[in-house]
Amino acid sequence: MSIVVKLDAHALASLIETNTEFRLELQRGVIAEITRKLYLTDVATDVQGMINDAFKGHKDDLIKAVKEDEAVRKMIDEKLNGLIKSVRSGTWGYASQKQLSDELKGMVNGHVMGLVREECERQLGKVKKYCDEVVGSIQEEVMKRVGKCTGWVEQNVKVEMLKQIREDVAKTIAATFGAKS
């Protein structure tokens, strides 16, 4: 359930003049709303652009460093916190530093994870292609060797069969004519 209070300009001016707490809360609310809108449009776009520009040239190195080096992760956190402090000391008014820090970290993490995901998918595609090539090459080699083995087996079977036939013929002749083999 929400309550809606409508005030005309005269009543609002009177309330602001007589109630200093109301005046301060109204000022804070206006500043917070302007800050939120400014952040969502201009600053978020600028930060995203800066992040994109930074990643273009050093994406692979940065991803590897962030994944493997705890010191780099700590440095990034410190830089983000420093950026937040400098922004907060300027035009950010009553915006919570913790909230901004979490939002910036979330933006950076989301962007980095997207880049990592894209890179992993690209590398996975390369690995699949390479595996397909290797499997094809192995299949060709196996077929060549099977052909050679088949030829070798056929040749040896023929030789053994001829030996057996000679022995059988020699035994049959010996048995028939009484000759010794």
N, C-alpha and C positions, 0 to 999 in steps of 0.2 A: 504494500500500500504506500502510495506517495502523496505528499501534500504539495499543492501548488499555491503559491502566494503571488498575487499580481499587485504591483505597486505602480502608481503613476509617477511621473518625474518629480512632482512636488513632494510626495510622500517619501520617495527614495532619497531626495536631497535632505529632507528633514531627518531621516533616520541616520544618514551618513554623518551629519553634523552633530547629532546628539549622542550617538553610540560609537565611541572610538574602537571598541572591539569589533563591532560589525564592519566598520570602515576598513580596519586592518585585514580582517578575513576576506572581505570583498576584494581588496587589492591583491592579496595572496592568491585568491582563486583566479582572478583575471590574469595575473602574471603566470600562474601555473598553466592555465589554458593556452595562453599565447606561446609559452615555452613548449608545451606539448605539440601544438600545431607546427611551430617552427622546427622542432626536432623531427617530426614525422615527414616534413617536406624537404626543407633545405639541408639541414645538417645530415639527416640520414642519407640523402642522395649524395652529398659531398663526401661523406665518410665511405660510402659504397664505391664511389668513383676513385677515391684515394686507394682503397683496398684493391680494387681491380687493377689500377695502374701499377701498384707495388707487386702484384702477383704476376703480371704479364712477363716480366723479364726473368724472374727468379722463382717461378712457381715450383719447379721440381726440387730445387735446392731447399726452399723454404719448407715444403711439405716433408722432406726427408729430415731436416733439422728439427722441426716441431715434433715429428714422430719419435725421433731417436734421442733428443737432447733435452734433458730436464732443465738445464740452465737456459736454453733458448725459450722454453715455455715460460719460465719465471721472468725472463727479460720482457717477453711480450706482455705479460700481466702488468709488469711495472710500467711499461710504456703506455699501455691503455689507461692505467690509473693516473699517470701523469697527464695524459691528454684530457681525461675527465676533470682533473683538478683545474687545469688551465681553462677549460670550457666553463666550469662552474664558477670560477672567479670572475668571469666576464659577464655574459648576458643571461646566464641560466637561472638566476633568481633562487627560488626555493626548491629546485629539482633535487631529488635525492641522489647523492653520488653513488651509493650502492646500486640504486635502480639503474642509473645510466651505465655504470660499470657492467652490470649483468646484461643489459641490453646490447652494449657494444660487444661484449664477449660472445653473446648469443649470435650476433650478426657475423662476427669473424668466424666463430665455430661453424655456423651454418654454411658460410661461404667456403671455408676450408674443406669441410666435409663434402660439399658439392664437388669441389675441384678434385678431392681425393677419390670420390666415387667415380667421377668421369675418367680420371686417370686409370683407376683400377679396371674399369670396364674396357678402356682402350688397351691396356696391357693384357687383360684376359683375352680379348680378341686376337692379339698378336700371338699369345701362347696357344690358343686353339688352332690358329692357322699353322703355327710351327708344328704342333702335334700332328695335325692332319698331314702335313708334308712328310714328317718323319715316319708316320704310320704307312703312308703310301710308298715311301722309299723302302721301308722294311718289307712290305708286302711284295714289291717287285723283286727284291733280293731273295726272299723266301721262295718265290715262284721259280726264279732262275735255279736256285739250289735244288729244289724239288725236281725240276726237269733234269738236272745233272744226275741227281741221285737215282731217279727213275731209269735213266739211260744206263747208269752203272749197274743197277740191280738187274735190269733186263739182260745186259751183257753177261753178268756173272751167272744168272739163271740159265742162259743159253749154254754157256761153257759147261756148267755142272750137268745140264741135261744131256749134252753131247757126250760127256764122260760116262754118264750112267748108261746111255744108249750103247756106246762102244763096249762097255763092260758086259752089258746084257747080250749084245750080239756075239761077243767073244765067248761068253759062257754057252750060248745056244749053239754056236758052231762047234765048240769043244764037245758039248754033250752029244751033238748030232754026229760028228765025224770022229770023235774020240781023240781029238787033239787037245793038247794042254795049252792053256792060255798064258 
